[in-house]
């Protein structure tokens, strides 16, 4: 049940690698390869993959954690390199979405027209719309929609489905991935717009008592209130999670708090980490 996880796109990168506000990781397990998110449109994904000696062809699956531009770039090129690849995402990933900050021009944050078209041009049998949990490969699953039960968690920003700000976007397409390892589950989040507690509670209910050993990805605590951050850390300290790799949209101040206050081993995620993360 061994496997590895490699950061390909992240806000942070070691010297000589490229960083961007985006996220993409490669999961390799027992000869199978899953690309989880694809960064923004541009050269970062391909530059880092080449420098790491990672081929972006020969993929078995592509998973889109949610329909934001910084997770869904390059889909057309990835599908061209992998014409028979299986694609997994929530059906709502394709909706129009906007970010509205007071005093700023509305900013479109959804999938580009190009990436929308790339998905819709895939043969139907390769597209798997996941509003409920789905198995991608042996020991690899995606959550589909994650129930929002925790009162202190929210989507993490001023997100809307229209540029006038009348229709809130709860980002209900947000989903996470988990991998079954020998010591427990490895949980991978793209942005965790559903909230860390909501996500972990849901996976705990699905995984029949198998605990989460490792937590990796963006946790969208960039704009979290002190109360939310305190409650998040308190919750994580109760879970028994052994390793945490915060990345992408977690936020620098939240990363520092996680390093200082979590009982788990905390290593900040970045492209070009000294070694691939082992799925254990």
Secondary structure as UniProt FT lines:
FT   STRAND          3..9
FT   TURN            15..16
FT   STRAND          24..29
FT   TURN            30..31
FT   STRAND          32..36
FT   HELIX           44..52
FT   STRAND          61..63
FT   TURN            69..71
FT   TURN            73..74
FT   HELIX           75..81
FT   TURN            83..84
FT   STRAND          86..89
FT   HELIX           91..94
FT   STRAND          98..99
FT   TURN            102..103
FT   STRAND          107..108
FT   HELIX           113..120
FT   HELIX           124..126
FT   STRAND          127..129
FT   STRAND          134..137
FT   TURN            138..139
FT   STRAND          140..142
FT   TURN            151..152
FT   STRAND          159..160
FT   TURN            163..164
FT   TURN            172..173
FT   STRAND          177..180
FT   STRAND          185..189
FT   TURN            193..194
FT   HELIX           196..206
FT   TURN            207..209
FT   STRAND          212..218
FT   TURN            222..223
FT   HELIX           226..239
FT   STRAND          243..247
FT   HELIX           248..250
FT   HELIX           252..261
FT   STRAND          265..266
FT   STRAND          277..279
//
